[in-house]
Amino acid sequence: MEITQLFLASDAALRIVINRLAPVDLDKEGPEQWARTANPTIRDVLKAQAYDEAWIPGVLAGASSSDGDEFRDRDLLGDDPIAAYNALNDTATAAVTAGVDPNTVVRFTTGDVPALEGLKYLSVYRAFHAWLIAKRLGIPFRLSPEIIAGMNAHVIPVVEEYRSNGVFPPAIQPPADADDQTLLLCAVGFWIP
């Protein structure tokens, strides 16, 4: 699986979970992984994901937050957070589907990286947030075999580098009967029995 396909699959997985949220879920406690606020709610996580979705077309075109950040102080979710997220997701999906020049440098706040490396990181953020949100709220959800294979191909080989940068917590010893999803989640330190 190519990295752009991994991103699209991971982005779609997060959207599936978000579309299963009920309005009352938005004020529930969210996963703390990669949180931009203390004691995040699901709405906070959705807000952060919406912000990233809004930025994707510009980032792929070479824009940087140092050029100005039109999204930082805007309410991207409005009165219908899930519909607003879906609209931003549609635009981001179209930008990635249109093609990503591997020679493009994406300018994240954490530094400049090649476009495909940036999409790999965004794939991690989306796929594992989808799983963490679903697990936290009791929403039936499994990472697809394609996402698991893509993460095993593109992320597991660099998992220790990501871990040293604070992306992943320590690995977890998998149970003896672990399936492919559990093995992946243990490797990145997110598995919850």
Backbone as ProteinMPNN parsed JSONL, in Angstrom:
{"seq_chain_A": "MEITQLFLASDAALRIVINRLAPVDLDKEGPEQWARTANPTIRDVLKAQAYDEAWIPGVLAGASSSDGDEFRDRDLLGDDPIAAYNALNDTATAAVTAGVDPNTVVRFTTGDVPALEGLKYLSVYRAFHAWLIAKRLGIPFRLSPEIIAGMNAHVIPVVEEYRSNGVFPPAIQPPADADDQTLLLCAVGFWIP", "coords_chain_A": {"N_chain_A": [[0.843, -1.178, 0.0], [0.625, 2.139, -0.913], [1.743, 5.258, 0.535], [-0.007, 7.429, 0.172], [-2.397, 6.066, -0.23], [-2.602, 4.813, 2.246], [-2.962, 7.044, 3.861], [-5.468, 7.973, 2.868], [-7.115, 5.779, 3.502], [-6.86, 5.738, 6.3], [-7.834, 8.262, 6.954], [-10.456, 7.969, 6.069], [-11.266, 5.991, 7.86], [-11.24, 7.365, 10.303], [-13.261, 9.181, 9.744], [-15.447, 7.451, 9.557], [-15.743, 6.668, 12.243], [-16.231, 9.181, 13.432], [-18.641, 9.809, 12.225], [-20.297, 8.11, 13.544], [-20.704, 9.189, 15.969], [-22.785, 10.465, 18.537], [-24.54, 13.516, 19.269], [-24.347, 13.964, 22.075], [-21.997, 12.688, 22.682], [-19.918, 14.386, 22.102], [-19.162, 15.975, 24.254], [-18.006, 14.242, 25.966], [-15.23, 12.654, 27.678], [-12.196, 12.685, 25.931], [-9.595, 10.875, 24.107], [-6.281, 11.262, 25.359], [-3.988, 11.19, 23.853], [-1.894, 12.964, 21.779], [-3.283, 15.301, 22.334], [-4.302, 18.699, 22.203], [-5.204, 20.223, 24.154], [-5.65, 20.405, 27.721], [-7.181, 17.737, 29.509], [-8.924, 16.704, 27.351], [-11.974, 16.808, 25.455], [-14.178, 14.863, 23.378], [-15.068, 16.624, 21.463], [-12.917, 18.458, 21.459], [-10.917, 16.865, 20.339], [-12.076, 16.386, 17.853], [-12.133, 19.001, 16.917], [-9.371, 19.517, 16.645], [-8.731, 17.625, 14.681], [-10.345, 18.575, 12.597], [-9.117, 21.012, 12.114], [-6.648, 20.133, 11.099], [-7.573, 18.835, 8.784], [-8.554, 21.033, 7.376], [-6.199, 22.339, 6.754], [-4.803, 20.618, 5.041], [-5.069, 20.797, 2.063], [-3.728, 23.255, 1.551], [-1.2, 22.824, 2.76], [-0.204, 20.766, 1.162], [0.13, 22.213, -1.085], [2.271, 23.721, -0.455], [1.985, 25.684, 1.466], [2.524, 27.353, 4.604], [2.174, 27.613, 8.164], [3.599, 29.72, 9.043], [3.246, 31.574, 7.121], [0.904, 32.664, 7.737], [-2.052, 31.946, 9.522], [-5.002, 31.082, 8.793], [-6.908, 29.461, 9.913], [-6.585, 28.995, 12.649], [-7.917, 30.562, 14.698], [-10.552, 30.297, 14.002], [-13.903, 29.078, 14.195], [-14.261, 26.074, 13.182], [-16.099, 24.073, 13.31], [-18.728, 24.884, 13.915], [-22.347, 24.932, 14.184], [-23.078, 22.373, 13.542], [-21.092, 20.075, 14.113], [-20.25, 17.539, 13.079], [-21.118, 17.444, 10.409], [-19.701, 19.666, 9.498], [-17.074, 18.793, 9.866], [-17.095, 16.651, 8.024], [-17.35, 18.051, 5.599], [-14.9, 19.427, 5.489], [-13.25, 17.211, 5.443], [-13.967, 16.099, 2.974], [-12.836, 17.991, 1.223], [-10.104, 17.786, 1.859], [-9.657, 15.1, 1.197], [-10.133, 15.196, -1.566], [-7.968, 16.797, -2.335], [-5.75, 15.154, -1.767], [-6.358, 12.903, -3.291], [-6.188, 13.992, -5.825], [-3.545, 13.921, -6.322], [-0.243, 13.699, -5.073], [2.702, 15.36, -5.091], [5.704, 13.842, -4.704], [8.007, 15.285, -4.333], [7.314, 17.563, -3.069], [7.615, 19.681, -0.267], [6.295, 19.575, 2.88], [5.226, 21.894, 5.259], [5.145, 21.677, 8.408], [4.251, 22.758, 11.736], [6.113, 21.649, 13.36], [8.3, 21.36, 11.797], [9.894, 21.061, 8.534], [9.07, 18.549, 6.21], [9.315, 15.85, 3.793], [6.551, 15.44, 1.53], [5.326, 12.847, 1.481], [6.246, 11.713, 3.856], [5.01, 13.435, 5.63], [2.31, 12.808, 5.107], [2.331, 10.206, 6.016], [2.696, 10.552, 8.772], [0.301, 11.945, 9.325], [-1.473, 9.924, 8.718], [-1.031, 8.104, 10.789], [-1.943, 9.636, 12.962], [-4.661, 9.867, 12.335], [-5.67, 7.172, 11.968], [-5.104, 5.878, 14.446], [-6.336, 7.617, 16.235], [-8.97, 7.208, 15.441], [-9.35, 4.563, 16.308], [-8.848, 4.875, 19.082], [-10.832, 6.727, 19.901], [-13.168, 5.284, 19.268], [-12.816, 3.048, 20.944], [-12.834, 4.29, 23.466], [-15.471, 5.261, 23.572], [-16.989, 3.022, 23.211], [-17.766, 2.277, 20.663], [-18.393, 0.057, 18.083], [-15.67, -0.969, 16.193], [-13.04, -1.67, 13.939], [-9.706, -1.531, 12.832], [-9.031, -1.539, 9.391], [-7.937, -4.354, 7.357], [-6.262, -3.339, 5.362], [-5.309, -0.912, 6.424], [-3.934, -1.895, 8.652], [-1.958, -3.47, 7.37], [-0.686, -1.432, 5.909], [0.283, 0.225, 7.981], [2.004, -1.592, 9.195], [3.851, -1.871, 7.142], [4.828, 0.754, 6.675], [5.029, 2.251, 9.071], [5.71, 0.711, 11.378], [8.423, -0.078, 10.835], [9.742, 2.289, 11.544], [8.989, 2.773, 14.101], [10.324, 3.077, 16.558], [11.77, 5.424, 16.208], [9.64, 7.222, 15.905], [8.565, 6.861, 18.441], [10.618, 7.874, 20.057], [10.332, 10.518, 19.464], [8.079, 11.179, 20.793], [5.642, 10.43, 19.72], [4.537, 7.875, 20.055], [3.673, 5.883, 22.92], [5.447, 3.645, 25.239], [5.953, 0.29, 23.98], [3.635, -2.454, 24.264], [3.373, -5.601, 25.786], [2.066, -8.098, 23.794], [-0.951, -10.099, 24.115], [-1.063, -13.718, 24.202], [-2.856, -14.719, 22.315], [-3.065, -12.751, 20.359], [-4.455, -10.911, 17.669], [-3.929, -9.539, 14.316], [-4.581, -6.77, 14.474], [-4.383, -6.274, 17.245], [-1.672, -6.883, 17.679], [-0.462, -4.818, 16.207], [-1.47, -2.549, 17.599], [-0.335, -3.016, 20.116], [2.374, -2.804, 19.478], [2.59, -0.081, 18.953], [1.906, 0.906, 21.349], [-0.739, 1.414, 22.169], [-2.721, -0.42, 22.741], [-5.61, -1.509, 24.424], [-6.982, -3.66, 26.709]], "CA_chain_A": [[0.0, 0.0, 0.0], [1.349, 3.403, -0.965], [1.446, 6.134, 1.664], [-1.233, 8.206, -0.09], [-3.525, 5.154, 0.019], [-2.685, 4.65, 3.693], [-3.596, 8.256, 4.386], [-6.894, 7.999, 2.506], [-7.803, 4.745, 4.283], [-6.871, 6.174, 7.699], [-8.733, 9.408, 7.015], [-11.805, 7.415, 5.943], [-11.571, 5.283, 9.11], [-11.603, 8.373, 11.304], [-14.573, 9.717, 9.373], [-16.456, 6.451, 9.933], [-15.97, 6.778, 13.693], [-16.848, 10.479, 13.705], [-20.036, 9.777, 11.793], [-21.059, 7.282, 14.487], [-20.864, 9.934, 17.217], [-24.036, 11.153, 18.847], [-24.218, 14.851, 19.793], [-23.949, 13.917, 23.486], [-20.639, 12.159, 22.776], [-18.926, 15.436, 21.894], [-18.714, 16.525, 25.531], [-17.386, 13.178, 26.764], [-13.773, 12.672, 27.759], [-11.536, 12.168, 24.747], [-8.255, 10.328, 24.329], [-5.28, 12.296, 25.613], [-2.897, 11.093, 22.897], [-1.747, 14.083, 20.848], [-4.24, 16.353, 22.66], [-3.792, 20.07, 22.196], [-5.749, 20.86, 25.355], [-5.68, 19.538, 28.9], [-8.474, 17.068, 29.722], [-9.683, 16.914, 26.112], [-13.25, 16.164, 25.168], [-14.258, 14.385, 21.989], [-15.158, 17.849, 20.642], [-11.563, 18.984, 21.312], [-10.227, 16.003, 19.382], [-12.691, 16.664, 16.554], [-11.671, 20.337, 16.526], [-7.994, 19.375, 16.18], [-8.747, 16.904, 13.408], [-10.921, 19.486, 11.604], [-8.064, 21.977, 11.805], [-5.707, 19.47, 10.193], [-8.245, 18.625, 7.494], [-8.622, 22.33, 6.694], [-4.86, 22.706, 6.314], [-4.184, 19.671, 4.099], [-4.865, 21.298, 0.691], [-2.7, 24.289, 1.541], [0.103, 22.23, 3.081], [0.249, 20.039, -0.024], [0.493, 23.223, -2.088], [3.465, 24.409, 0.012], [1.685, 26.729, 2.45], [3.049, 27.157, 5.952], [1.513, 28.463, 9.151], [4.392, 30.945, 9.181], [2.713, 32.51, 6.131], [-0.39, 33.114, 8.258], [-2.892, 30.799, 9.88], [-6.391, 31.518, 8.69], [-7.804, 28.516, 10.572], [-6.304, 28.853, 14.084], [-8.913, 31.176, 15.576], [-11.897, 30.135, 13.437], [-14.723, 27.939, 14.624], [-14.421, 25.249, 11.984], [-17.144, 23.067, 13.522], [-20.041, 25.525, 13.871], [-23.503, 24.349, 14.868], [-23.186, 20.96, 13.186], [-19.678, 19.691, 14.041], [-19.962, 16.363, 12.254], [-21.265, 17.859, 9.011], [-18.586, 20.566, 9.194], [-15.895, 17.943, 9.706], [-17.228, 15.913, 6.769], [-17.077, 18.966, 4.481], [-13.446, 19.622, 5.472], [-12.689, 15.922, 5.046], [-14.163, 15.983, 1.524], [-11.863, 18.848, 0.549], [-8.779, 17.191, 2.052], [-9.622, 13.869, 0.4], [-9.992, 15.59, -2.971], [-6.605, 17.291, -2.546], [-4.824, 14.019, -1.777], [-6.733, 12.066, -4.429], [-5.731, 14.662, -7.052], [-2.14, 13.567, -6.511], [0.723, 14.34, -4.187], [4.043, 15.383, -5.649], [6.612, 13.393, -3.644], [9.074, 16.269, -4.145], [6.798, 18.675, -2.286], [7.981, 19.732, 1.145], [5.198, 20.102, 3.689], [5.774, 22.709, 6.328], [4.408, 21.543, 9.657], [4.783, 23.612, 12.801], [7.255, 20.947, 13.954], [9.408, 21.375, 10.852], [9.644, 20.704, 7.144], [9.285, 17.139, 5.871], [8.785, 15.493, 2.477], [5.097, 15.269, 1.547], [4.904, 11.495, 1.825], [6.496, 11.542, 5.288], [3.933, 14.17, 6.293], [1.077, 12.015, 5.001], [2.481, 9.037, 6.89], [2.408, 11.007, 10.13], [-1.138, 12.237, 9.404], [-2.158, 8.626, 8.718], [-0.921, 7.615, 12.164], [-2.814, 10.479, 13.77], [-6.061, 9.563, 12.038], [-6.035, 5.767, 12.209], [-5.093, 5.536, 15.86], [-7.4, 8.379, 16.897], [-10.229, 6.505, 15.158], [-9.445, 3.421, 17.213], [-8.911, 5.333, 20.47], [-12.16, 7.311, 20.136], [-14.146, 4.19, 19.262], [-12.617, 2.252, 22.159], [-13.265, 5.103, 24.605], [-16.921, 5.437, 23.574], [-17.68, 1.748, 23.022], [-18.274, 2.192, 19.292], [-17.777, -1.083, 17.388], [-14.772, -0.5, 15.14], [-11.757, -2.352, 13.756], [-8.871, -1.04, 11.746], [-9.154, -2.431, 8.236], [-6.713, -5.085, 7.017], [-5.403, -2.466, 4.555], [-4.624, 0.015, 7.331], [-2.976, -2.677, 9.438], [-0.835, -3.797, 6.479], [0.022, -0.187, 5.608], [1.029, 0.633, 9.182], [3.107, -2.544, 9.364], [4.848, -1.62, 6.102], [5.392, 2.107, 6.659], [5.206, 2.868, 10.386], [6.422, -0.18, 12.308], [9.882, 0.0, 10.665], [10.276, 3.512, 12.167], [8.222, 2.987, 15.33], [11.187, 3.563, 17.647], [12.035, 6.838, 15.914], [8.414, 7.948, 16.279], [8.439, 6.783, 19.891], [11.592, 8.8, 20.648], [9.817, 11.873, 19.227], [6.875, 11.379, 21.589], [4.413, 10.07, 19.006], [3.989, 6.659, 20.643], [4.147, 5.473, 24.241], [6.164, 2.365, 25.182], [5.252, -0.88, 23.442], [2.93, -3.297, 25.231], [3.506, -7.033, 25.479], [0.765, -8.578, 23.31], [-1.414, -11.374, 24.66], [-0.683, -14.886, 23.398], [-3.814, -14.929, 21.221], [-3.232, -11.464, 19.677], [-4.672, -10.878, 16.229], [-3.103, -8.534, 13.646], [-4.867, -5.438, 15.013], [-3.832, -6.198, 18.596], [-0.212, -6.827, 17.555], [-0.128, -3.459, 15.784], [-1.759, -1.621, 18.698], [0.681, -3.246, 21.148], [3.653, -2.276, 18.988], [2.589, 1.386, 19.068], [1.621, 1.254, 22.731], [-2.102, 1.903, 22.367], [-3.708, -1.472, 22.993], [-6.363, -1.506, 25.688], [-7.744, -4.928, 26.718]], "C_chain_A": [[0.888, 1.241, 0.0], [0.909, 4.296, 0.194], [0.198, 6.971, 1.407], [-2.467, 7.333, 0.146], [-3.712, 4.921, 1.514], [-3.342, 5.868, 4.327], [-5.094, 8.245, 4.104], [-7.686, 6.964, 3.304], [-7.923, 5.167, 5.745], [-7.836, 7.337, 7.899], [-10.188, 8.944, 6.935], [-12.215, 6.682, 7.214], [-11.977, 6.259, 10.195], [-12.986, 8.94, 11.002], [-15.695, 8.738, 9.738], [-16.779, 6.559, 11.414], [-16.671, 8.087, 14.019], [-18.315, 10.474, 13.319], [-20.907, 8.869, 12.653], [-21.268, 7.994, 15.825], [-22.278, 10.479, 17.333], [-23.664, 12.53, 19.391], [-23.759, 14.839, 21.255], [-22.529, 13.401, 23.667], [-19.586, 13.264, 22.726], [-18.381, 16.008, 23.196], [-18.101, 15.468, 26.45], [-15.865, 13.29, 26.707], [-13.174, 12.018, 26.523], [-10.182, 11.572, 25.069], [-7.237, 11.457, 24.467], [-4.125, 12.267, 24.622], [-2.978, 12.246, 21.904], [-2.711, 15.236, 21.138], [-3.567, 17.719, 22.667], [-4.332, 20.866, 23.378], [-5.674, 19.868, 26.509], [-7.077, 18.959, 29.049], [-9.379, 17.208, 28.489], [-11.018, 16.175, 26.092], [-13.185, 15.629, 23.738], [-14.362, 15.59, 21.051], [-13.765, 18.455, 20.422], [-10.772, 18.179, 20.28], [-10.761, 16.267, 17.974], [-12.231, 18.024, 16.029], [-10.251, 20.265, 15.969], [-7.931, 18.658, 14.832], [-9.317, 17.786, 12.292], [-9.883, 20.518, 11.157], [-7.056, 21.365, 10.83], [-6.311, 19.246, 8.816], [-8.269, 19.931, 6.695], [-7.279, 22.715, 6.092], [-4.317, 21.831, 5.188], [-4.038, 20.223, 2.679], [-3.76, 22.346, 0.603], [-1.316, 23.743, 1.792], [0.649, 21.49, 1.868], [0.642, 20.977, -1.158], [1.694, 24.056, -1.634], [3.22, 25.502, 1.029], [2.253, 26.347, 3.81], [2.3, 28.055, 6.912], [2.307, 29.743, 9.387], [3.963, 32.002, 8.16], [1.416, 33.148, 6.614], [-1.266, 31.9, 8.494], [-4.35, 31.238, 9.917], [-7.36, 30.636, 9.462], [-7.688, 28.514, 12.094], [-7.426, 29.39, 14.968], [-10.34, 31.077, 15.043], [-12.6, 28.952, 14.06], [-15.022, 27.119, 13.376], [-15.577, 24.268, 12.1], [-18.557, 23.642, 13.508], [-21.113, 24.786, 14.648], [-23.696, 22.866, 14.588], [-21.773, 20.404, 12.993], [-19.378, 18.525, 13.109], [-20.093, 16.698, 10.771], [-20.124, 18.781, 8.596], [-17.303, 19.765, 8.989], [-15.951, 17.209, 8.365], [-16.922, 16.793, 5.556], [-15.572, 19.22, 4.363], [-12.737, 18.346, 5.006], [-12.826, 15.723, 3.543], [-13.104, 16.77, 0.762], [-10.453, 18.274, 0.667], [-8.62, 15.923, 1.214], [-9.422, 14.191, -1.074], [-8.568, 16.065, -3.264], [-5.605, 16.14, -2.628], [-5.099, 13.125, -2.984], [-6.244, 12.662, -5.746], [-4.256, 14.384, -7.334], [-1.231, 14.379, -5.609], [2.091, 14.224, -4.827], [5.019, 14.973, -4.549], [7.763, 14.36, -3.39], [8.613, 17.491, -3.351], [7.286, 18.557, -0.851], [6.783, 20.309, 1.884], [5.804, 20.763, 4.91], [4.853, 22.648, 7.542], [4.996, 22.504, 10.685], [6.001, 22.976, 13.457], [8.462, 20.902, 13.023], [8.993, 20.934, 9.46], [9.97, 19.227, 6.916], [8.795, 16.894, 4.451], [7.287, 15.159, 2.583], [4.667, 13.877, 1.983], [5.173, 11.182, 3.293], [5.406, 12.256, 6.098], [2.621, 13.399, 6.258], [1.145, 10.77, 5.875], [2.155, 9.428, 8.328], [0.907, 11.28, 10.303], [-1.963, 10.953, 9.398], [-2.167, 8.03, 10.119], [-1.939, 8.338, 13.047], [-4.284, 10.107, 13.564], [-6.454, 8.133, 12.404], [-6.11, 5.462, 13.697], [-6.07, 6.389, 16.668], [-8.752, 7.715, 16.644], [-10.405, 5.356, 16.145], [-9.623, 3.871, 18.662], [-10.273, 5.934, 20.813], [-13.203, 6.205, 20.224], [-14.034, 3.364, 20.542], [-13.152, 3.003, 23.38], [-14.787, 5.166, 24.71], [-17.701, 4.134, 23.384], [-18.321, 1.611, 21.652], [-17.618, 0.987, 18.619], [-16.939, -0.595, 16.2], [-13.518, -1.355, 15.132], [-10.994, -1.632, 12.657], [-8.962, -2.043, 10.596], [-7.852, -3.2, 8.012], [-5.735, -4.231, 6.204], [-4.632, -1.482, 5.435], [-3.574, -0.736, 8.142], [-1.748, -3.013, 8.591], [-0.011, -2.549, 6.163], [0.838, 0.311, 6.787], [2.216, -0.297, 9.413], [4.22, -2.288, 8.351], [5.565, -0.286, 6.276], [5.718, 2.703, 8.029], [6.009, 1.982, 11.334], [7.936, -0.153, 12.075], [10.526, 1.238, 11.315], [9.612, 3.799, 13.509], [9.093, 3.532, 16.458], [11.573, 5.024, 17.44], [10.817, 7.683, 16.299], [8.261, 7.98, 17.798], [9.389, 7.785, 20.567], [11.188, 10.255, 20.452], [8.501, 12.132, 19.955], [5.57, 11.027, 20.907], [3.734, 8.877, 19.668], [4.517, 6.447, 22.057], [4.917, 4.15, 24.13], [5.291, 1.238, 24.623], [4.653, -1.689, 24.591], [3.129, -4.748, 24.809], [2.148, -7.558, 25.014], [0.353, -9.872, 24.0], [-1.074, -12.516, 23.703], [-1.588, -15.082, 22.186], [-4.038, -13.669, 20.377], [-3.463, -11.641, 18.179], [-3.822, -9.75, 15.635], [-3.324, -7.129, 14.198], [-4.24, -5.277, 16.394], [-2.312, -6.119, 18.563], [0.247, -5.423, 17.162], [-0.319, -2.475, 16.932], [-0.775, -1.793, 19.852], [2.016, -2.649, 20.73], [3.733, -0.772, 19.127], [2.168, 1.847, 20.459], [0.223, 1.728, 23.039], [-3.117, 0.833, 22.748], [-4.309, -1.351, 24.383], [-7.18, -2.791, 25.699], [-9.243, -4.698, 26.805]], "O_chain_A": [[1.794, 1.366, 0.824], [-0.169, 4.109, 0.76], [-0.583, 7.203, 2.33], [-3.474, 7.813, 0.666], [-4.841, 4.839, 1.998], [-4.178, 5.738, 5.221], [-5.898, 8.481, 5.006], [-8.806, 7.241, 3.736], [-8.971, 4.975, 6.362], [-8.564, 7.389, 8.891], [-11.049, 9.462, 7.646], [-13.379, 6.738, 7.612], [-12.939, 6.021, 10.925], [-13.787, 9.151, 11.913], [-16.767, 9.155, 10.176], [-17.947, 6.543, 11.803], [-17.615, 8.099, 14.809], [-19.143, 11.068, 14.01], [-22.128, 8.862, 12.503], [-21.934, 7.463, 16.714], [-22.882, 10.898, 16.346], [-22.568, 12.694, 19.927], [-22.881, 15.614, 21.634], [-21.914, 13.649, 24.704], [-18.484, 13.096, 23.25], [-17.244, 16.479, 23.231], [-17.721, 15.77, 27.582], [-15.297, 13.926, 25.819], [-13.591, 10.933, 26.117], [-9.673, 11.74, 26.177], [-7.323, 12.475, 23.779], [-3.355, 13.224, 24.553], [-4.01, 12.466, 21.271], [-2.934, 16.073, 20.264], [-2.417, 17.866, 23.083], [-3.971, 22.025, 23.581], [-5.64, 18.655, 26.304], [-8.06, 19.634, 28.743], [-10.472, 17.767, 28.58], [-11.161, 15.079, 26.635], [-12.247, 15.917, 22.994], [-13.797, 15.57, 19.957], [-13.462, 18.917, 19.322], [-10.053, 18.742, 19.455], [-9.989, 16.36, 17.02], [-11.972, 18.179, 14.835], [-9.955, 20.877, 14.943], [-7.164, 19.046, 13.951], [-8.825, 17.749, 11.164], [-9.787, 20.85, 9.976], [-6.66, 22.003, 9.855], [-5.645, 19.441, 7.799], [-8.033, 19.931, 5.486], [-7.228, 23.346, 5.037], [-3.441, 22.275, 4.445], [-2.944, 20.124, 2.122], [-2.948, 22.32, -0.322], [-0.358, 24.137, 1.127], [1.842, 21.577, 1.577], [1.383, 20.601, -2.067], [2.099, 24.988, -2.329], [4.162, 26.19, 1.423], [2.435, 25.17, 4.118], [1.84, 29.132, 6.534], [1.763, 30.735, 9.871], [4.278, 33.183, 8.313], [0.892, 34.063, 5.978], [-1.214, 30.934, 7.733], [-4.855, 31.702, 10.939], [-8.516, 31.013, 9.652], [-8.615, 28.069, 12.771], [-7.838, 28.71, 15.908], [-11.245, 31.714, 15.583], [-11.976, 27.95, 14.408], [-15.932, 27.441, 12.611], [-15.996, 23.687, 11.099], [-19.495, 22.945, 13.123], [-20.833, 24.106, 15.635], [-24.404, 22.182, 15.326], [-21.302, 20.273, 11.863], [-18.357, 18.528, 12.422], [-19.262, 16.278, 9.965], [-19.632, 18.693, 7.471], [-16.542, 20.023, 8.057], [-14.951, 17.156, 7.649], [-16.306, 16.333, 4.595], [-15.031, 19.226, 3.257], [-11.751, 18.403, 4.27], [-11.9, 15.229, 2.9], [-12.542, 16.283, -0.219], [-9.695, 18.274, -0.303], [-7.577, 15.703, 0.598], [-8.634, 13.536, -1.756], [-8.023, 15.767, -4.327], [-4.709, 16.157, -3.472], [-4.164, 12.645, -3.626], [-5.922, 11.926, -6.679], [-3.78, 14.589, -8.45], [-1.424, 15.579, -5.411], [2.581, 13.123, -5.076], [5.151, 15.687, -3.555], [8.425, 14.277, -2.355], [9.421, 18.352, -3.002], [7.359, 17.461, -0.295], [6.309, 21.398, 1.558], [6.758, 20.265, 5.509], [3.923, 23.441, 7.687], [6.109, 23.002, 10.516], [6.829, 23.674, 14.042], [9.535, 20.451, 13.425], [7.866, 20.487, 9.248], [11.0, 18.725, 7.364], [7.954, 17.641, 3.95], [6.827, 14.656, 3.608], [3.735, 13.74, 2.775], [4.399, 10.454, 3.914], [4.942, 11.747, 7.118], [1.903, 13.341, 7.256], [0.129, 10.331, 6.414], [1.426, 8.717, 9.02], [0.316, 10.891, 11.31], [-3.032, 10.9, 10.004], [-3.187, 7.514, 10.578], [-2.697, 7.707, 13.784], [-5.053, 10.044, 14.523], [-7.462, 7.917, 13.077], [-7.075, 4.852, 14.158], [-6.583, 5.93, 17.688], [-9.592, 7.665, 17.543], [-11.469, 5.193, 16.742], [-10.448, 3.318, 19.389], [-10.81, 5.682, 21.891], [-14.023, 6.187, 21.142], [-15.047, 3.022, 21.152], [-13.836, 2.423, 24.224], [-15.334, 5.129, 25.812], [-18.932, 4.14, 23.393], [-19.315, 0.901, 21.5], [-16.39, 0.906, 18.59], [-17.44, 0.102, 15.318], [-12.996, -1.72, 16.185], [-11.579, -1.18, 11.672], [-8.967, -3.254, 10.818], [-6.785, -2.751, 8.43], [-4.52, -4.381, 6.34], [-3.444, -1.247, 5.217], [-2.449, -0.26, 8.297], [-0.618, -2.854, 9.052], [1.219, -2.601, 6.151], [1.966, 0.771, 6.611], [3.302, 0.151, 9.78], [5.397, -2.466, 8.663], [6.773, -0.198, 6.053], [6.59, 3.565, 8.136], [6.902, 2.472, 12.024], [8.685, -0.202, 13.051], [11.723, 1.231, 11.604], [9.661, 4.925, 14.003], [8.636, 4.369, 17.237], [11.689, 5.777, 18.408], [10.95, 8.727, 16.937], [7.875, 9.0, 18.371], [9.011, 8.459, 21.525], [11.645, 11.131, 21.186], [7.877, 13.176, 19.764], [4.498, 11.294, 21.45], [2.514, 8.858, 19.827], [5.66, 6.787, 22.36], [5.026, 3.594, 23.038], [4.069, 1.236, 24.773], [5.108, -1.612, 25.732], [3.061, -5.078, 23.625], [1.173, -7.474, 25.76], [1.206, -10.653, 24.422], [-0.826, -12.283, 22.52], [-1.135, -15.558, 21.145], [-5.085, -13.531, 19.746], [-2.77, -12.409, 17.511], [-3.081, -9.083, 16.357], [-2.367, -6.375, 14.373], [-3.629, -4.247, 16.678], [-1.718, -5.367, 19.336], [1.22, -4.903, 17.709], [0.562, -1.661, 17.209], [-0.416, -0.811, 20.502], [2.712, -2.05, 21.55], [4.806, -0.227, 19.387], [2.082, 3.048, 20.716], [0.003, 2.379, 24.06], [-4.265, 1.158, 23.05], [-3.612, -1.123, 25.372], [-7.992, -3.006, 24.799], [-10.015, -5.656, 26.822]]}, "name": "protein", "num_of_chains": 1, "seq": "MEITQLFLASDAALRIVINRLAPVDLDKEGPEQWARTANPTIRDVLKAQAYDEAWIPGVLAGASSSDGDEFRDRDLLGDDPIAAYNALNDTATAAVTAGVDPNTVVRFTTGDVPALEGLKYLSVYRAFHAWLIAKRLGIPFRLSPEIIAGMNAHVIPVVEEYRSNGVFPPAIQPPADADDQTLLLCAVGFWIP"}
